[in-house]
């Protein structure tokens, strides 16, 4: 389904860089605008005397402007087929491959730059005969969100965009909400589209999701918010798109051949012959998109299809009275009309179903019907078909919906070098419908289907149908996985439609397989929906362990090992009951009446993406990851300290002062680095400094343990204190490691744009970084002897538990809050060193 990979990606392509106004180029030095072109077409457009229809492509997270080649090359071939009567000019924006999915500080900047690009593009056509007044936009991933954000700009005119197509764009929420700028940007965009939905009717929006193969952006996030769903918005999954019927990963959706063809065909069908631009009629735009992306009737798009058709050709008329009918067409067969009288079937049957298979594309299967006298006069009414695959087309009519219909007529064209099969059957709906109960979380149920030819899982509340073609005989399995939950206002049921030969025997069963691989599919579904919450649950487990170590230090005077304390302290019953009650309506009403911040679990529950067992499973996942990461960290530390001990003989352990003039200068220097450059950079520096300090202490304690027999009692006591301090430092480093990882995207963004600006602006972790630098400069020189005698140790040991609960309550959809909870806990630790 992916076609030729060379069609997209970062393959070399010809692109003409558009010169921007000096003010725009100076304000956005890292961004550029290109016009796609190749061959003679590129040569002809060197002078920018453009006469086509402008389309702007916006790449996504770390995306390349060269990805426009997928659309541009296919559109160019299509234009050549019509002798350039109509053609499109594809522009592309170079966003310097910024990580906007992880760092939201540049999203507003990108949005404003796109606005400037649109104005520049339209100026290129101002002297043309058919000058456009608007631009169509295709946005991949975060590029689609940037396109939607254009409408939130104060000076932006909505009429500058008439069509927006997004590919695998997370519209609902960010995949990883790592900073406040990212979540605020989403809130502003979605609130605008919900509150101003009536003002967006002139903009036609199509969102295409990648399906289950897209592991980066699950399709549920790619559906436009429900409250903004109006007559001009459409969301589909690639597996439900006619002629594609396949899932794509996050990148291949840009160059999937079938999706690109559907997009380009839609573009050409949207052209208004009078203006030679995309039509200004919103109803026609939606009609075209529905034709190509929802329900393809196996024929070319017709804006005003004729309700009556004149039957031509001196074909034989044959009356069929049987309830089941099959007809095979071979090479050299003459054309025929088959007439099915309905009067004799209405009492016994409720539906009629007709199909054809192995039909060459230049013919399409027509089903007509009207009064018998009108059929004899050669005029019939036309019904639409449903295209299931390139070789399989069906139509199904409910007889009660057509009470005046007397006959159905099928026209079979002459077969010239073709072979195909037609079949019709009258049936009663009750006899062909079986309702099966929905499997619950731990049933591990799936549907096993034996010997069908085509089956379709239809989800009535969203366009996420999946279609599978199977050979006969065969055993096929369908896992009924959904991308979005059923709305509360929708009472419809999912349907599994089986299209098989009436002579074929088949069996449908619901299997419960505890012993198979299916539990892994269930786990994968949970991970696919909630993987972004893993850091919260991992840090929550480590924070509980940290509190347990402080409590043990207070009660016994000894600091326990990280792994042992994790097993003892990190228990789900300590946090899960409090997290579970927030989903109840009565609790939410009380919580809202107090004007407190919204709990993330309650938000997810309102989106039908949360239930109590999910939190428990994620907590257990977090426990496992925290345990093995601790084992890996301790093992690595032991190996590197052994290497250090082999190369350098460390001095004996000595008690360090918490604050010295040199350390104070280093603290101030790192705070200045954080303020003037990048907060994440100073955090990384102090992290490496802390890691080096712990490595040094580990090597010293290992060296002292070797010569323990020759040491004095006072030295043995110092060595024991060093071991306790080392255990505490390892836990603090585990916490600090996750803070560094959560702030890493802003550091990468800063390093990549360092040539344009030394200071990261805006910086999501500048203030937190300054506080952390001061805390860790003190902690890395502390020891447990100072802490265990503190009056604040009891408070410091108990605080991590409520902080862990608060982290799970408010950090699930706001990962940038996690460092704040950890920083507060470490601040109490520092105070214990002085009080």
C-alpha positions, -999 to 999 in steps of 0.1 A, spaced: 0 0 0 29 23 5 38 25 -31 73 35 -41 92 49 -11 111 72 -33 80 93 -39 84 109 -5 106 113 25 139 132 22 146 121 -14 163 148 -35 139 170 -53 139 203 -72 127 232 -51 129 270 -58 135 291 -27 110 320 -25 125 353 -16 107 367 15 104 403 25 134 415 45 114 421 76 100 386 75 134 370 68 150 389 96 122 380 121 123 343 111 159 336 101 155 298 106 125 294 83 122 293 45 95 290 18 100 268 -13 81 261 -45 82 225 -56 91 217 -92 109 192 -114 119 189 -150 105 214 -175 79 225 -150 106 237 -127 124 256 -155 92 273 -166 85 286 -130 119 300 -124 105 335 -129 76 328 -106 50 337 -132 25 313 -117 -9 304 -131 -19 274 -112 -38 267 -79 -17 273 -48 -13 245 -22 9 249 9 25 219 26 34 222 62 58 195 76 54 182 111 77 174 140 112 171 127 97 170 92 114 181 60 100 205 35 111 180 8 82 157 18 60 178 -5 74 158 -34 49 130 -28 19 153 -35 37 176 -60 49 148 -84 16 130 -85 -3 163 -91 21 171 -119 15 138 -137 -23 143 -133 -20 178 -148 0 164 -177 -29 140 -183 -53 169 -188 -28 189 -209 -23 214 -181 -59 227 -184 -57 228 -146 -26 224 -125 -15 230 -89 15 249 -76 28 232 -44 47 253 -19 64 240 12 77 256 44 111 247 58 107 247 96 143 237 102 130 203 113 121 216 147 108 192 175 75 210 179 58 179 192 80 180 223 88 217 226 59 241 222 78 273 224 81 277 186 45 268 176 33 303 178 63 315 158 56 289 131 20 299 129 29 336 124 54 326 97 29 306 78 6 336 78 34 356 62 39 328 37 3 328 26 4 365 19 36 361 -1 21 332 -21 -10 351 -30 10 381 -41 27 359 -67 -6 355 -85 -19 391 -83 -13 399 -120 -28 366 -133 -61 362 -151 -74 337 -126 -57 350 -94 -66 330 -63 -79 346 -32 -72 317 -9 -47 288 -4 -53 251 3 -32 237 30 -19 201 36 -4 196 70 14 165 82 15 158 120 20 191 139 19 210 106 -19 204 106 -22 219 141 -2 249 130 -26 254 101 -56 253 125 -38 278 147 -38 303 119 -74 311 127 -65 321 163 -43 350 150 -58 384 155 -50 398 120 -57 366 101 -85 366 76 -103 332 76 -111 336 38 -74 331 31 -79 293 36 -107 274 19 -94 238 23 -73 221 50 -62 185 49 -43 171 79 -23 139 79 -18 121 112 -22 153 132 -28 150 169 -58 174 172 -72 165 205 -41 167 228 -3 165 226 12 131 226 38 141 252 28 173 270 63 183 281 59 220 285 32 245 293 36 263 260 25 231 242 -6 225 263 -16 262 262 -13 262 224 -36 232 222 -61 248 246 -62 280 226 -66 262 192 -93 238 203 -112 264 223 -113 287 193 -125 259 170 -152 250 195 -164 285 204 -161 298 168 -174 267 150 -202 287 133 -175 310 118 -156 281 102 -183 268 79 -165 283 49 -134 263 57 -135 226 48 -114 204 70 -103 168 64 -83 149 90 -68 115 79 -54 93 107 -29 65 101 -46 37 120 -30 10 141 4 12 124 9 47 135 27 41 168 35 78 174 1 94 171 -28 71 178 -58 77 156 -81 88 184 -60 120 188 -63 127 151 -101 131 152 -112 167 153 -128 176 186 -165 166 185 -179 200 194 -161 214 164 -176 188 141 -199 207 117 -210 203 82 -175 212 69 -153 189 90 -145 153 84 -123 128 102 -114 94 87 -89 66 93 -67 55 64 -79 19 67 -115 31 59 -105 53 29 -118 37 -4 -90 22 -26 -65 25 3 -80 2 30 -47 0 48 -31 15 79 1 36 76 28 45 100 34 81 110 58 90 82 45 68 54 11 85 55 29 114 36 39 92 7 13 63 8 5 60 -29 -32 52 -25 -38 81 -1 -18 105 -23 -39 94 -53 -71 100 -34 -60 134 -23 -49 145 -58 -81 132 -74 -101 152 -48 -80 183 -56 -89 181 -93 -125 174 -86 -127 205 -64 -117 228 -93 -144 253 -104 -143 255 -142 -152 292 -142 -126 305 -117 -100 277 -124 -95 276 -86 -108 254 -58 -146 259 -56 -159 284 -31 -190 262 -24 -185 244 9 -212 218 1 -194 207 -31 -161 205 -12 -176 182 14 -193 162 -14 -160 156 -31 -142 147 1 -170 122 10 -167 107 -25 -130 100 -23 -125 94 14 -157 80 28 -180 62 3 -167 57 -32 -194 46 -56 -169 30 -80 -172 57 -106 -160 92 -114 -173 121 -92 -204 137 -106 -215 170 -91 -251 166 -103 -257 130 -112 -287 123 -134 -316 108 -115 -328 90 -147 -307 73 -172 -316 62 -208 -308 25 -214 -291 21 -247 -281 -9 -267 -303 -37 -282 -297 -61 -253 -319 -91 -244 -342 -87 -215 -343 -116 -190 -367 -118 -160 -353 -134 -129 -379 -146 -102 -355 -167 -80 -345 -153 -46 -309 -163 -53 -292 -156 -87 -257 -160 -100 -244 -151 -135 -209 -156 -149 -198 -135 -178 -171 -148 -201 -152 -135 -231 -175 -128 -260 -207 -127 -240 -234 -103 -253 -249 -75 -233 -281 -83 -213 -307 -67 -190 -318 -87 -160 -351 -77 -145 -361 -86 -109 -398 -81 -100 -401 -71 -64 -438 -77 -57 -433 -114 -51 -404 -108 -27 -417 -80 -4 -437 -103 19 -409 -128 25 -377 -106 24 -366 -73 38 -334 -66 17 -319 -73 -16 -281 -76 -20 -261 -77 -53 -224 -80 -59 -199 -84 -86 -163 -96 -86 -133 -95 -110 -148 -66 -129 -124 -45 -150 -121 -9 -139 -135 6 -172 -169 -10 -164 -189 -3 -133 -217 -23 -119 -250 -4 -124 -282 -12 -104 -313 6 -115 -350 4 -107 -383 22 -113 -419 13 -124 -420 -14 -149 -436 8 -176 -408 32 -172 -382 5 -176 -399 -5 -208 -396 30 -220 -359 29 -214 -356 52 -184 -344 40 -149 -333 55 -117 -297 50 -105 -285 38 -71 -250 42 -57 -227 13 -50 -202 7 -23 -167 -1 -34 -150 -27 -12 -119 -35 -32 -107 -31 -67 -123 -64 -76 -154 -64 -54 -184 -40 -55 -217 -44 -38 -251 -27 -34 -277 -34 -7 -312 -20 -6 -338 -21 21 -371 -27 3 -392 -7 28 -372 24 19 -385 21 -17 -422 13 -15 -429 24 -51 -401 4 -66 -415 -24 -88 -384 -39 -104 -346 -39 -102 -328 -39 -135 -291 -49 -139 -273 -40 -170 -245 -64 -180 -223 -49 -207 -207 -71 -234 -176 -89 -222 -146 -82 -244 -116 -100 -230 -131 -99 -195 -145 -125 -170 -165 -116 -140 -193 -129 -118 -226 -113 -107 -249 -124 -79 -281 -112 -62 -300 -125 -32 -331 -115 -14 -330 -121 24 -346 -112 56 -325 -91 80 -334 -110 111 -322 -143 97 -288 -128 88 -281 -108 121 -266 -122 152 -258 -100 183 -228 -109 203 -219 -94 237 -190 -70 239 -160 -86 255 -148 -70 287 -112 -61 296 -101 -95 308 -121 -118 284 -94 -116 257 -121 -121 231 -117 -119 194 -138 -130 164 -128 -160 143 -144 -161 109 -141 -191 87 -144 -190 49 -158 -156 41 -145 -137 10 -148 -101 23 -157 -88 58 -161 -53 71 -160 -41 106 -183 -11 106 -181 15 134 -212 37 129 -201 67 151 -168 73 133 -151 66 99 -127 39 111 -141 9 93 -117 -19 85 -120 -42 54 -104 -75 50 -103 -98 20 -97 -135 26 -92 -164 3 -115 -194 4 -110 -217 24 -93 -198 52 -95 -189 88 -94 -152 96 -93 -133 129 -105 -98 136 -97 -80 168 -124 -54 174 -102 -26 185 -115 10 185 -97 43 179 -123 64 198 -149 55 223 -186 56 216 -203 90 224 -228 89 252 -255 103 229 -249 75 204 -268 42 208 -257 25 176 -239 -8 176 -208 -18 157 -214 -42 128 -194 -70 113 -207 -73 77 -197 -106 59 -199 -107 22 -197 -143 9 -210 -165 -18 -244 -181 -10 -229 -214 -19 -200 -210 6 -203 -224 41 -188 -203 69 -188 -200 106 -185 -170 129 -174 -175 165 -162 -154 194 -131 -170 208 -117 -166 243 -80 -174 243 -62 -170 276 -32 -190 264 -25 -172 232 -7 -140 223 -39 -120 226 -32 -107 261 -2 -89 245 -26 -71 221 -47 -60 251 -15 -46 268 -5 -29 236 -39 -12 234 -34 2 269 1 13 261 -11 29 228 -36 50 247 -16 58 278 21 55 270 26 92 275 18 87 312 47 63 319 71 90 331 46 101 357 41 66 371 78 59 370 88 90 389 59 84 413 73 50 422 108 65 427 94 93 448 77 68 471 110 49 474 128 81 482 103 88 510 107 52 523 145 57 525 141 89 544 117 71 568 140 42 573 169 66 579 149 83 606 138 51 624 170 30 621 197 54 613 205 34 581 195 41 545 181 10 527 190 -1 492 169 14 464 156 -19 449 146 -33 483 129 -1 494 110 1 460 96 -34 466 86 -25 502 73 10 497 59 14 462 24 -1 467 -6 7 445 -30 8 474 -12 39 487 -22 60 457 -48 43 436 -78 47 459 -74 85 458 -69 85 421 -99 63 414 -125 84 432 -119 115 411 -138 99 382 -171 98 401 -195 126 393 -202 135 430 -164 141 436 -160 161 404 -190 183 414 -175 190 449 -140 195 434 -153 220 408 -174 239 435 -141 246 453 -126 261 421 -96 238 423 -75 228 393 -91 201 371 -78 166 378 -63 149 347 -80 115 354 -114 133 354 -107 149 321 -96 116 306 -128 99 320 -149 126 304 -132 117 271 -140 80 277 -103 72 277 -99 63 314 -111 37 339 -96 27 373 -79 -5 362 -58 15 337 -42 35 365 -34 3 383 -18 -13 353 2 18 345 14 19 381 26 -17 379 44 -9 347 60 21 364 71 -1 393 88 -25 369 105 1 349 117 20 380 131 -13 394 150 -23 364 162 12 357 175 13 392 193 -21 388 208 -8 355 219 24 371 235 7 401 253 -19 379 266 8 356 278 28 386 296 -2 400 313 -9 367 325 26 361 337 30 397 357 -2 394 373 12 363 380 44 381 396 25 410 417 6 386 431 37 369 432 61 398 437 55 435 411 78 452 419 95 484 403 85 517 368 96 524 365 130 541 335 150 552 328 179 528 313 212 537 279 220 522 288 254 510 322 269 502 331 301 483 340 281 452 308 261 452 288 293 458 305 308 427 297 277 407 261 279 418 258 315 408 275 308 375 251 280 366 222 301 376 234 328 352 239 302 324 203 291 330 190 327 328 211 338 298 211 307 276 190 276 283 177 262 316 179 226 305 216 232 296 224 242 332 204 213 345 224 189 324 257 204 336 248 200 373 235 165 366 268 155 351 286 172 380 264 152 404 270 120 386 308 125 386 306 132 424 286 100 431 310 80 409 339 94 429 322 86 462 314 50 450 351 45 440 362 58 474 339 36 493 349 6 472 386 14 479 379 18 517 360 -15 518 391 -33 505 413 -19 533 386 -21 559 406 -45 582 434 -19 586 410 10 593 404 26 628 368 25 642 363 62 634 372 55 598 349 25 597 321 48 609 329 73 582 328 45 556 294 33 568 281 68 566 295 71 531 276 39 521 243 53 535 249 86 518 257 68 485 224 50 486 206 82 491 225 99 463 217 71 439 180 76 445 182 114 441 201 107 408 173 84 397 148 112 402 171 137 386 176 115 356 139 117 347 139 155 352 168 157 327 150 135 302 118 155 304 137 187 298 158 173 270 136 184 240 141 221 249 179 215 251 179 199 217 159 227 202 183 253 218 214 235 205 199 233 170 190 270 169 221 282 187 234 299 156 203 321 154 200 330 191 221 322 222 191 325 246 162 301 244 130 321 243 106 311 256 123 286 280 99 262 298 123 253 326 143 284 333 129 291 367 129 255 378 164 251 366 177 279 387 161 264 418 174 229 409 209 241 404 210 256 439 194 225 455 217 199 438 249 219 444 241 215 481 228 179 480 257 165 461 280 174 491 256 163 518 256 131 538 231 112 559 247 121 592 235 157 588 200 146 576 190 120 602 194 144 631 172 170 615 139 182 630 124 183 595 132 148 586 98 135 597 80 159 574 105 153 546 98 115 549 60 119 548 57 145 520 67 122 490 35 102 495 10 131 490 33 144 463 31 111 444 -7 112 446 -7 148 434 17 139 406 -7 112 393 -37 135 397 -23 166 379 7 153 359 -9 128 336 -18 153 310 9 179 321 42 162 322 60 195 328 45 195 363 65 164 373 98 183 380 79 207 403 68 180 426 103 164 427 119 199 433 97 205 463 106 172 478 144 178 472 140 213 487 129 197 520 159 174 519 182 204 516 165 221 545 171 190 566 208 195 561 206 229 579 177 225 604 
